[in-house]
Amino acid sequence: MHVEAKPQAHAPQVPLSKEDQLRKLIEEERKHRFDIIHDVKAARNRLSYKVADKAAISQLSEISKSNTKNIGFLRRRKEQLEFRIATEAFTVDAERDLIRKKAEIEADLQKALKSFRLRKKLELIDKDIEELTKRITESEAKIKESDKKLDELYSNLRSMTGEVRKRPERKQQREQPKAKEVSLADIAVMKDKKETDSSSDMDESVLN
């Protein structure tokens, strides 16, 4: 005989106290702030790569506005020579001369196309740099807003519980205390004291 399992009774959820609700809001805001900081770091890393790419490409001698302006002319000139070579009759020397001119035009065309592609890449990089810079600025503003909100939440928590708690994210990294500098005179005094103590110990051991 099949016996249906009785559904387990769920314990009623106890509503959170005001203090617990406040702590929950703090943790949620801290996570939100951490996500923004992570996004800013990623954007800054990308921005540094884009700036480096732009500097490297800008130094190339192939980039020239005048070269890119000649692309249409060079293509038409190349097509004209190809048409003449294919349809007209020339002497061997004349045909060789046309082929040489065609090769020169093709070389200039490839150079102009390379310059055009580099300029287009620079334009895209500039656009990426602009967008990343804007993204970082907006994210930094959001971090400041989150800081203000967390300050208010922690202030409310202290008022409610009397608990003094510093915000982990904003805790400044304290400098390690520097080792006390010891002068030569201090070293001499410590050395004399050490020798005096040693002598005193020796005298006591002899007396005993």
C-alpha positions, -999 to +999 in steps of 0.1 A: +000+000+000+014+033-010+016+059+018+019+094+008+047+113+025+034+140+047+047+174+037+073+187+061+062+216+081+084+246+075+094+266+105+079+301+103+104+327+094+113+350+122+113+386+109+146+403+111+152+428+139+159+464+129+195+459+138+198+428+116+180+446+088+205+474+091+235+449+090+220+432+060+218+466+042+254+473+051+266+440+037+246+445+005+260+480+000+296+467+007+291+441-020+277+467-044+307+489-037+332+460-042+316+452-076+320+489-087+356+489-076+363+457-095+348+473-126+369+504-122+401+483-119+392+463-151+385+495-170+417+511-159+437+481-170+420+482-204+426+519-206+463+515-200+466+490-228+446+512-252+469+542-244+500+521-250+485+508-283+478+544-294+513+555-286+529+526-305+507+531-336+511+569-336+549+564-340+546+544-372+558+564-402+532+547-425+504+569-412+498+597-436+466+616-445+480+624-479+485+587-486+449+578-478+436+605-501+453+588-530+436+554-526+409+562-552+433+577-577+457+548-574+430+522-579+417+539-610+452+542-624+459+505-617+427+495-635+436+516-665+470+501-669+456+466-664+430+473-692+457+486-716+480+457-710+452+433-715+437+449-747+463+468-765+493+456-785+527+469-774+563+463-782+582+442-756+599+472-742+566+493-740+548+464-723+576+459-699+575+496-690+537+495-684+541+464-662+568+482-642+545+513-638+517+490-627+539+474-600+549+508-587+513+519-585+504+487-567+531+493-541+519+528-535+483+515-533+493+490-506+511+516-487+481+539-488+458+511-477+481+503-448+481+539-438+443+540-440+439+509-419+462+523-392+443+556-391+410+538-388+425+517-359+436+549-342+401+563-345+387+532-329+413+533-301+405+569-294+368+560-292+376+532-267+397+555-246+369+581-245+343+555-235+366+539-208+375+573-194+338+582-191+331+548-176+358+552-149+346+587-141+310+575-136+321+545-115+342+567-093+312+589-087+291+558-078+318+548-053+316+582-036+278+578-034+283+543-019+308+557+006+283+583+017+255+557+020+277+533+040+287+562+063+251+568+071+243+531+076+273+527+100+263+559+118+227+544+123+242+512+135+263+529+161+234+550+172+213+518+176+238+496+193+266+518+205+290+496+186+320+513+172+330+497+139+352+510+112+344+504+076+367+478+062+368+493+026+377+528+037+402+518+064+434+535+055+464+513+054+484+524+083+521+528+078+542+504+097+560+521+125+596+528+114+623+513+134+638+537+159+670+551+145+700+544+167+729+568+166+766+559+170+765+574+205+736+552+215+755+522+202+785+531+223+764+535+254+747+502+249+780+485+243+795+500+275+764+489+294+767+454+280+804+452+289+797+466+324+770+440+329+793+412+317+821+424+341+796+425+370+785+390+363+821+378+361+829+395+395+799+379+411+809+345+398+845+349+411+832+360+445+809+330+447 
